[in-house]
């Protein structure tokens, strides 16, 4: 891993000082972030930089995030009795909520309404992040068989199904159809062939550091996190951190770190926050 050059070290020290300062929580974050030559890093943050975590637990699954034009929506899936079921754990899957009813059919309706795109604004992209909870190979085979019945979803240029959670071995990524992409692990290493099928890098914030309720993100582990984000951006891949705090002060610090997708359970609140910038 490359070391920071002189200018990079100064930028890193300045960033660390901002993040460690309690007064930083009161600062107004500029819309402009350090530009890099990558499509992964936004010049400013909008609702396109949002991820609806465990979206199926929302009062209006899919629709709440879609109405706010979120960039990424998450569904956890299980293969039960030949059906792809949505839920976080074995208690939730008893509800019988299917991926088809909660996400596939609504997506198909939106794409038909918007003439081949998930949003009326055809420049908007949407990722459906699929967190596979058990056997990845069998569950993905069932999900692909389901999507084969909805060719408009498979051929939509602005839609990707991004596989997370229990994933096949990365060497197998290239064997999946082009409408299937994969969520990489931020701290992992991949071959060029594997990277060609990865569209996002995610990780547990606690792999690097822990949120301090008094000062925000502490210095411990911050250098490693900054370098991991920089490496992902050099690969033209956006970054998402899960298990991260989910409120305005934390959103500001994650944006200062140039995390591309803000992970949230609070759809309306995050959308309002970004619209206010």
C-alpha positions in Angstrom: 0.0 0.0 0.0 1.4 3.4 -1.0 2.3 5.9 1.7 0.9 9.4 1.7 3.2 11.9 -0.1 4.0 15.1 1.7 0.9 17.0 0.6 -1.2 13.9 1.4 0.2 13.7 4.9 -0.6 17.3 5.6 -4.2 16.7 4.3 -4.5 13.6 6.5 -3.3 15.5 9.6 -5.7 18.3 8.9 -8.6 15.9 8.4 -7.7 14.0 11.6 -7.6 17.3 13.5 -11.1 18.2 12.2 -12.6 14.9 13.0 -11.1 14.8 16.5 -12.3 18.3 17.4 -15.6 18.4 19.3 -16.4 21.7 17.6 -16.4 19.9 14.3 -19.9 18.6 14.9 -21.1 22.2 14.7 -19.4 23.0 11.4 -21.4 23.4 8.2 -19.9 20.9 5.7 -19.2 22.3 2.3 -20.9 20.5 -0.6 -17.5 20.3 -2.4 -15.2 17.5 -1.5 -11.7 16.8 -2.7 -12.1 15.8 -6.3 -10.4 12.7 -7.6 -10.3 11.3 -11.1 -12.9 8.6 -10.4 -16.6 8.3 -11.1 -16.9 6.8 -7.6 -16.3 10.0 -5.7 -19.1 12.6 -5.8 -18.3 16.3 -6.3 -21.2 16.9 -3.9 -23.6 14.8 -1.9 -27.2 14.2 -2.9 -29.8 11.6 -2.2 -28.0 9.5 -4.9 -25.4 8.9 -2.2 -27.8 7.2 0.1 -28.3 3.5 1.1 -31.5 2.3 2.7 -30.3 -0.3 5.3 -32.6 -3.2 5.9 -35.2 -1.5 3.8 -37.8 -4.2 4.2 -38.2 -3.0 7.8 -39.5 0.4 6.7 -43.2 1.2 6.9 -43.3 1.3 3.1 -40.6 -1.1 1.9 -39.0 0.0 -1.5 -41.4 2.9 -2.0 -40.1 5.2 0.8 -36.6 5.1 -0.5 -37.7 5.2 -4.1 -39.8 8.3 -3.5 -36.7 10.0 -2.1 -34.7 8.8 -5.1 -32.2 6.8 -3.0 -29.1 5.4 -4.8 -29.1 2.1 -3.1 -31.8 -0.1 -1.4 -31.0 -3.2 0.7 -33.0 -6.4 1.1 -31.8 -9.5 3.0 -32.9 -12.8 1.4 -33.3 -16.4 2.3 -34.2 -19.4 0.1 -37.2 -21.1 1.8 -39.2 -23.9 0.1 -38.0 -22.7 -3.3 -39.0 -19.1 -2.7 -36.8 -16.1 -2.2 -37.9 -14.6 1.1 -37.1 -11.2 2.6 -36.1 -10.9 6.2 -33.3 -10.3 8.7 -33.6 -13.5 10.7 -35.5 -16.7 11.1 -38.3 -15.0 13.0 -38.9 -12.4 10.2 -38.9 -14.9 7.4 -41.9 -16.5 8.9 -43.9 -13.6 7.6 -43.6 -15.0 4.1 -42.5 -11.7 2.5 -41.1 -12.5 -0.9 -38.5 -10.6 -2.9 -40.8 -10.7 -5.9 -43.7 -8.9 -4.1 -41.6 -6.4 -2.1 -39.0 -5.4 -4.7 -39.2 -7.1 -8.1 -42.7 -6.2 -9.0 -42.4 -2.6 -7.7 -39.2 -2.2 -9.7 -40.8 -3.6 -12.8 -43.7 -1.1 -12.5 -41.3 1.8 -12.1 -39.2 0.8 -15.1 -42.3 0.5 -17.2 -43.6 3.8 -16.1 -40.3 5.5 -16.7 -39.7 4.0 -20.1 -36.9 1.6 -19.2 -35.4 3.4 -16.1 -36.0 3.2 -12.4 -36.5 6.9 -12.0 -38.0 9.6 -14.2 -34.6 11.3 -14.2 -32.8 8.9 -16.5 -29.4 10.0 -15.2 -30.2 8.4 -11.8 -28.9 5.0 -11.0 -30.3 2.4 -8.6 -28.6 -0.5 -6.8 -30.6 -3.2 -5.1 -28.1 -4.5 -2.6 -29.0 -8.2 -1.9 -27.7 -9.5 1.5 -27.7 -13.3 1.1 -28.2 -14.9 4.5 -27.5 -18.6 3.8 -26.2 -20.7 0.9 -25.1 -18.2 -1.7 -25.0 -20.4 -4.7 -28.5 -21.9 -4.3 -30.1 -18.7 -3.2 -28.5 -16.7 -6.1 -29.6 -19.4 -8.6 -33.2 -19.0 -7.3 -33.0 -15.2 -7.5 -31.7 -15.2 -11.0 -34.5 -17.7 -12.1 -36.9 -15.2 -10.6 -35.4 -12.2 -12.4 -35.4 -14.2 -15.7 -39.2 -13.7 -15.6 -38.6 -9.9 -15.6 -36.3 -9.2 -18.6 -36.9 -5.4 -18.3 -35.0 -5.5 -15.0 -32.2 -7.6 -16.3 -31.7 -5.3 -19.3 -32.2 -1.9 -17.5 -28.9 0.1 -17.9 -29.5 2.1 -14.7 -30.2 -0.9 -12.4 -27.8 -3.3 -10.7 -28.4 -6.2 -8.3 -25.4 -6.0 -6.0 -24.7 -9.2 -4.0 -23.5 -8.9 -0.4 -23.5 -11.0 2.7 -22.8 -14.7 1.9 -21.2 -14.4 -1.5 -19.7 -17.0 -3.8 -16.0 -17.3 -3.9 -14.7 -14.2 -5.7 -13.2 -16.4 -8.4 -16.7 -17.3 -9.4 -18.0 -13.7 -9.8 -17.3 -13.6 -13.6 -19.6 -16.6 -14.1 -22.7 -14.6 -13.2 -24.9 -12.7 -15.7 -24.0 -9.0 -16.3 -27.0 -7.7 -14.3 -25.5 -9.3 -11.2 -22.6 -7.4 -9.5 -20.9 -7.8 -6.2 -20.2 -5.8 -3.0 -16.5 -6.1 -2.2 -15.0 -6.0 1.3 -13.1 -2.8 1.7 -10.1 -4.3 3.5 -9.8 -7.4 1.1 -7.7 -7.9 -1.9 -9.1 -8.9 -5.3 -7.7 -9.9 -8.7 -8.4 -7.7 -11.7 -11.0 -10.2 -13.0 -12.8 -10.2 -9.6 -12.7 -6.4 -9.5 -14.4 -6.2 -12.9 -17.6 -7.6 -11.3 -17.4 -5.5 -8.1 -19.3 -2.2 -8.1 -19.1 -1.1 -4.4 -16.7 -1.6 -1.5 -18.3 -2.0 2.0 -17.1 -2.7 5.4 -18.0 -2.6 9.1 -16.8 0.7 10.6 -15.8 -1.2 13.7 -13.2 -3.1 11.7 -11.2 0.3 11.8 -12.5 2.3 14.7 -15.4 2.9 17.0 -17.6 6.0 17.3 -17.0 8.1 20.4 -20.2 9.8 21.6 -18.2 12.8 22.8 -15.8 13.4 20.0 -17.1 11.4 17.0 -14.7 9.2 15.1 -11.5 8.9 17.2 -7.9 8.9 16.0 -7.5 5.1 16.6 -7.7 3.3 13.3 -8.4 6.5 11.3 -5.3 6.4 9.2 -6.1 2.8 8.1 -9.7 3.8 7.2 -8.6 6.8 5.2 -6.1 4.8 3.2 -8.7 2.0 2.6 -11.1 4.6 1.2 -8.4 6.2 -0.9 -7.5 2.8 -2.3 -11.1 2.0 -3.2 -11.5 5.4 -4.9 -8.3 4.7 -6.9 -10.1 1.6 -8.2 -13.1 3.8 -9.2 -15.2 2.0 -6.6 -17.6 3.8 -4.2 -17.4 3.1 -0.4 -20.2 2.2 2.1 -19.6 1.7 5.8 -22.1 -0.3 7.8 -22.6 -0.5 11.6 -21.9 3.3 11.5 -23.8 5.9 13.6 -26.9 7.2 11.8 -27.6 10.9 12.7 -26.5 14.3 11.3 -23.2 14.8 13.1 -22.1 11.3 12.0 -23.3 11.9 8.4 -21.1 15.0 8.3 -18.1 13.1 9.5 -18.6 10.3 7.1 -18.9 12.8 4.3 -15.7 14.5 5.4 -14.1 11.0 5.1 -15.5 10.8 1.6 -17.6 7.8 2.2 -19.8 7.6 -0.9 -22.9 5.9 0.4 -24.5 7.0 3.7 -26.0 4.0 5.4 -29.3 4.8 7.0 -32.5 3.5 8.7 -33.9 7.1 8.6 -34.9 7.7 5.0 -36.8 10.9 5.3 -34.4 12.5 7.8 -31.3 11.8 5.7 -33.0 13.0 2.6 -34.0 16.2 4.3 -30.5 16.6 5.7 -29.0 16.3 2.2 -31.5 18.6 0.6 -30.6 21.3 3.2 -26.9 21.4 2.3 
